[in-house]
Every structure is written in C-alpha cells, then in structure tokens.
Amino acid sequence: MILLDRVTKTYNRRGSALERISLHVEPKEFVIIVGPSGAGKSTLFKLLTREEKPTSGKIIVGGMDYETLKDKDIPLLRRKIGVVFQDFKLLLNKNVAENIAFALEIAGISNAEIKHTVPRVIDLVNLKGKENNYPLELSGGERQRVAIARAIVRQPKILIADEPTGNLDPKHAWDVIRVLEKVNKYGTTVLLTTHNQDIVNTLKRRVVTINDGRIVSDRAVGQYKAS
Amino acid sequence: MSRFISTERIFKNGAVGFLRNIWLAIAAIAMMAITLTILLFAVVANSTFRHTIADITSHIDVSVYLKDDVTSPQLNQLTGQLKGLPDVKSVSYVSKDQALKNYQQQNINNTDLLSAISETGNVLPASLTLKPTNPNNMQGIKTFLEKPEIQSLQSYPTSYSGDRKSAIDKITSATHFFEQAGVIGIVVFIIISMLIIFNTIRMAIFNRRDELVIMRLLGASPWYIRGPFIVETMIYGIIAAGISVGLCSALFAVASTTLQASSLGLLDINYANNFFTGHLLVISLAQVGIGILIGAASSALATKRYLKLNK
C-alpha cells in the first residue's frame, strides 16, 4: 500500500531531514511511527501527501508512483489519502456536518450522496447529536474526531494521522485512538505518529522508530519509551 | 456530472465569498463603476463629436456668384465643367429670382431690409452652389475657379465657407485630442481598478489562507480553489456595470430635460441622449462584459500570484 525505497529529503541548510528511508506498509496495516521531535516524522508525512518532493528515492502510494505524478494529479492523490493533523485544521465557520461535507464537496460528490454519507460517518466517530455544533463549541477530542470523520468520509485506502493526540488529555486521546482502530478494522491502512508512550505500548501494533532521519527500529509489536 | 457539480459549487462559493468580503469589495466596485462610467462617457462623447463634425461638414459648400450677363450656354458649359471635376460632389444652380426669395425668406422678420430690397430691385447675383467631395481638400476646385476665363464669369469673389472650414479643423483637432486623452485616461483608470481588485483579492486570500490550505490538503483541484475568487470579481464587474449604466441613464435623463435638448456647443445633448438610449442594450452588455473582463483578469493575476496551487 505504501512503499518508500531509499528516500532522502534534504533541506538546503539544515542537512538531511530523512536519510535513505525504506519502509513497506501492507494494506490494512496499523503502523505507529515514533521518534523524538525533529526526527523526521513530519517530513515523512509531507512526502506522503506530496507537500514536499523527495530529494532522491522512490515513493509509491496506492499504486501511484510519485516520480511520474503530474501536478494536476496531486489533488486526486490527496483524495485517496485521508489526513488528520495535530491542530485539527477544521473550518471554524462551518459546523460539524459542514466540515465533513466539505471534503466531499471538493471531490465533486452530489448533494444527495453527501446527505446520505455524512450522518453515517458522524455516527462512526461517535459524534451523533453534535452535527450542528461549531468546532469552537467542541472539546479537543471531539474536534479531532470531526477531523477523522472528514478524513475518512471519502473512504480512503490510507489514513495518515500526524500526532492526532498531541493536544489532547489522556481520556480524549484514547477516544481518538479507538476511532482510528475502528477505521482500521473496516479496512483502511492507518499510519499514526505519536509521542504518547502509553498509547504505543497499549496498542501492541507495528512500531517504526525514526531518529535523526533514519529508521532505527521496525518491530511487529513494538514498544516505545519516550526519552 | 461531477464536473457540473464542481462548476456549480465554484459559482456558489464565489457568491458566498463575495458576501463575506463585501466591505472590501465596495471600494473595488466603486472604482470599477467610475472606470466604466468614464469609458461610457468617452464612447458617447466620441460619437457625439463625430456626429457634430459630420453635421457641420455636410453644410460646407462653395458659392460661385455669376455675372448677370452670363448666357445660358455659358452657364451650361460651366456647370458641365464643374460636374466633371473629381472634387465636386454636386452642383446646383440658384437663379437671381431664387436668390432673392431665399434672401427674403432668411430676413422675413426684418421689414426695413425687405422694403429696402424691394425698392432697389434685385441686386442679388445668380450663383452655383458646389458640394465638395472632401471638405478638407478643395484645392482642385479653387485652381479651376481661379482660371482667368472662369473668373471673367464671376461677379463676386468665390465664397468657400472659409470660416466654417477653420472651425471644423479646430473641432477635428480638439476631437483627436479628446480621443487620445480619453484613451489614456481610460487605460489609467482600468489599471487603477485592476490594482484595487488585485489588492482586494490578495486580502481575501490572506483572510482565508487557513481554509485554502485545508482545501489543498483535502485534494481540491486548483480551479476549485481559484474559481470562486474569479467568480467573486466577476460579480464586482456586473454590479459596477449596473451602477455605471444606472448613473448614466439618470444623468442623461436629467440633462435632456433640464437643458431642454438644446445644443451645448459641441456636445449635442439631445444626440448624446438618443445615442445612449438607442444603444442601451449594447452599451449595457458591453459594460457588463468589460466589467467581468477587468474583474476576472485582475483576480486571475492575484490568484496566480498568491495561491500556491501546485504545492
């Protein structure tokens, strides 16, 4: 589903953010990427969403080879990948249902289909009854679940969650993780970065550790000890 | 289907953006309305000037006054020769009697003059009136009339409507000046309008940058992001055109009633008003078209410059 082959990303002055990273993620896998701040996790995600181009190496996601990807195909690529951010990136002037519908509107989905799909996804992320609330009326955990709903509403094959629990207290963090597990159970490949030792160790999933731009360990059932 | 839905949403989002941005938009719309109004006035004024010049030019003629003893064969020969000149469009003969009648007609209210005329008998000469093909070039006619054998048939020096000619020259050069000044003025105003719209859209992009980033990350196509801004400024154009046409209609309505359709020197208000009302549909469509064009072009530039669409 995701294949990185000796990917290097060099920013002009700071040296390499990623150094010859190779990673293979199977469909329906749930992979946790850990590592200290500045290790290169965010760069990795930016490469996957094609916000950045690798300096060298090969990236293939969902059958799309980034090397041959044209600019006009980037929107199509991004519609195939669901993305969740630490800071939610919700539209504050739209309510919960509208924020989720937004992702479908962009993709040119009909209003009838939007009306049909949005309530189901709201249900999936346990936000029933909050459809008409605006982001600022919600808790951090609820906001992040809106963001997840928006990311999965187009039924992407891959969901990338960049520190989705970073701003949340433990209870809300777990609410978000449970939703991600649910999404994974329905068949979506999930890539999650986190700093939260408790979450990593409890989930018992594949853990990839990045440090100084390199993969230092990759374990099927990994453990993590935050330094 | 999805393309149709997207186009519909681009227009809808453009309208929503316009409403959200209305306070910024007002300045841009006002400026564009001024530009379009100036453009409209320039077009109407230009047409009116041309009309005035054509009107005066059509009255330019050359009068050849004949001696009383010119015989009918001589007259026919002269008329024939004149008609043969390439510079002469038409020749008409005014007899002594006709000349007197015309004179009496022109001075019908001046009884002193009329009684004086009737006492002295008819002193007015018969004449030939020539219409030149080109009022700006009468050299050929002049050369012919100044030949000694032709001079000998004439009682008075030829009248060339000379003062009229120089007046027309002045009007023509003034018109050329106004045309040039108008074109420069319009270009300057269009540039100012475009800069203001450009800036308005730049600020709108800045205000909505979070939303635009999210749109990009969710996979919105460049046109889905850019389109609404262009639609928004097209709305500016339509509103500005409406204001401009409305303003001019009101002005012409007021002007033609208060000035009683009188001729104000060069600017024949009546003609201008008729031109405006007669071409209202074309003018309105052109105004809307130009407004849309100015708006779309400026926001196309602004969005190209400030939206990082390919990242």
Contacts between the chains, C-beta under 8 A, distances in Angstrom:
chain1	res1	chain2	res2	distance
A	49	B	217	6.6
A	51	B	217	7.7
A	51	B	311	6.3
A	71	B	310	4.7
A	72	B	221	7.8
A	72	B	222	7.8
A	74	B	219	7.8
A	74	B	310	7.3
A	75	B	219	4.4
A	75	B	220	6.2
A	75	B	221	4.6
A	75	B	222	7.5
A	75	B	224	8.0
A	76	B	219	6.8
A	77	B	219	7.2
A	78	B	216	7.8
A	78	B	217	6.4
A	78	B	218	6.5
A	78	B	219	3.3
A	79	B	218	7.5
A	79	B	219	3.8
A	83	B	217	5.9
A	83	B	218	7.8
A	89	B	210	7.4
A	89	B	213	7.3
A	89	B	214	5.1
A	89	B	217	7.1
A	90	B	214	7.9
A	91	B	210	7.7
A	91	B	211	5.7
A	91	B	214	6.5
A	102	B	214	7.9
A	102	B	218	7.2
A	103	B	218	5.1
A	105	B	9	5.8
A	106	B	215	6.3
A	106	B	218	5.4
A	106	B	219	6.3
A	106	B	220	4.3
A	106	B	221	8.0
A	106	B	224	6.1
A	107	B	2	7.6
A	107	B	219	6.8
A	108	B	1	8.0
A	108	B	2	3.2
A	108	B	3	6.9
A	108	B	5	5.0
A	108	B	6	4.6
A	108	B	9	7.9
A	109	B	2	7.3
A	109	B	5	7.5
A	110	B	1	7.2
A	110	B	2	7.9
A	110	B	5	6.0
A	111	B	5	7.8
A	150	B	218	7.5
